[in-house]
Amino acid sequence: MDTHSLLIQVLLYVFLPLWGIAGFVDWCCHRATRIEATSGLKESLVHSLMGVQVGLPILLCLLYRVNVLVLLICLAAWLLHELVAHWDVHYAAPRRHISIWEMHAHSYLASLPFYMLAMIVVINWPVMRDLLTLDWAGQLRLVPLDAPHGGEGYLPVYLGFMALLAFFPYAEENLRCLRYALKQRGTTA
């Protein structure tokens, strides 16, 4: 197996699953600290936003050839994710306890997107060179991959894995926080 293929395998079978597991641990910590009664719906929605900020580039890289457009989206999403993550902790810290487990989960949730982005840049170095030299001709459209990374079955399995570990738990968190906020609004009216 060549280095290019090995790096893709590490992304698919190590980093992407670890990101989902770290997100699930983070959700468990939110649940344990009763996020709905502390920092509430605002923080919960921010968590969903951060999931989209990392999830969209992941899907783009799994479905499309990495070109300047995809790399620009990945870079912008990573930068926005970093800004929102800093704001999230700044907002949450005075409102609820952030346990050592949650801090560890945050370290993975912050570092894994950077490592994945760095590996994507290394794997697609000619594209990064084109981006830096502004040689963008023909690279500002989405081009589907000829063969999916990980084979035909990888994406459905990964999406199912992420639905169980991230999508459904964070949707539950949003609903739990919304119900609590509505209940509080109803009792104070």
N, C-alpha and C positions, 0 to 999 in steps of 0.2 A: 504494500500500500504506500503510495507517495505521500509526501507531507501535506499537500493540498487536501487530499481525501481524508487524511487523518485529522486535520484541523476541523473539517466539516463534521466528522464523526464526533469529535469532542464537543462541538457546539450542540449537535442534535441530541446526544445521549448523556452528556454531563451537565453543561451549562443551562440548557433550556429546562430540563427537569428540576435542577437545583433552584432555579428562579421560581418555579411553581411551588416547590416544597417550602421555600423561604416565605413566599406569600401566604401559604396556608398557616405556617407558624405565626406569622404576624397577625393574621385574622384571629387565631386562637387567643393571642394576647389581647387583642381588642375586645374580644368577647369576655375574657376573664376580668378585664378592668371596667366592664359595663360601659363601653363607649357611648351607648345611646343615652346614658344619664350624665355623662361628663362632657366630652367635647362634641358629641352629637353628630347630627346629619351632615353638618358642614365638613367635618373631618372625614367622615365616611365617604362622601362624594369625592373628596380629594383623592382618597385611596383608589377609587374607581378610575378617576382621571389618570392617575399615575400608571395603572394597569394598561389603559389604552395607549398611553405614551410609549410604553415598551412593547405592548402587544402588536401594535400596527407595524412597526419596523420588522418585528419577527415574522409576521405574516408576509410582508412584502419580500423579505429575503427568502422565505420558503416557497413562494409562488412565482417570483420574477427574477430575471437575471439582474445582478447588481451592476448598475450603471451609475452615471453621475446623479440622475434624478433620485434613485433609490438611496444612494449614499448621502445626498443632501437631506432627504427626509429622515434618515437614520441619525445623522448628526444633529439636526434641529430637534428631533424628538428627544434625544439623549440630553441635550442642553436644557430643554424645557423640563424634562423629568427631574434633573438635578435642582433646578430652581424651585419647582413645586415641592420636592422632597424636603428641601431646607425650610420652606415656609410651613410645611405640614408639621415638622417637629417643633418649630418655633410656636405654632398655634397650639399644639397638643400638650406640650410639656407643662405649662402652668395649670392645665385643666384636668389632667389625669396622670396616674402613675405609669411610667414607662419602665417596664421590668428589664432585667438583664437579658432575658430571652428575647424580648422585643428589640432591644438594642442589637443583639446578634443577628436577628432576622433583618433588621434595617441595614446592617453592614453588608449582608449578602444582596439585599434588594438594591442597594446603591452600587456595589462593586460589580456584580454580574453583568448589568447592562453595559458598563464601561469595558469589561473584558470581552464581552461578545462583540461590541463595536470594534474594539482593537483587532480582534481576530478576523472580522469581516474586512477590515481595511487591509490587513496583511494578506489574506487570501485573494483580495481583489486589488492588489497594489497598483497595477496599471490604471485602474479606474480612479484611484486616489490621486495618482500623478496627473491624470486628465483633469480632475476637479481642481487641483492646485494650480495648474497651468492654464486654466480656463478653456481647455480643449473639450468643449461640451457638445460639439456637433454630433447629432444623431443619438445623443444619450439622455434626452429629456422626455422619454416616453417609457411606459411600462412594457417590457418584453417578457412574455411568459417563458418559464424554463421549459426546455425540451423534455427533460426527465426530472421528476421531483427529487429533492434531496431526501435521502433515506428510503427511497422506493415509494411505490404507490400507496402502501399502507401507513407510512409514517405520519402524514398530516392528520388523517382522521383519528389515529390513536393519540397523537399529541393534543389535538383539540379536545378530545374526550377527557384526557388526563387533566388539562387545564380547566375544563368546565367543572370537574369534580373538586379540584384543589383551589381554584381561584374564582371563576365566574359565579358559581352558585353560592359559595360562602360570602363573597362580597355583595352579591345581590341580596342575600339574606340580611347582611349587616345594614345595607341601605334601607331595606324595608323595616327592620327592627328600629332603626334610628328615626325613620319617618313616623312610624306608629307612635313611638315614645313622644316625639315632638308634637304630634297632633293631639295626643292624650294630655300633654302638659298645657297646650294651648286651650284645650277644652275645659280643663280644671281651673284655669286662671281667668276665664271669660265670665 
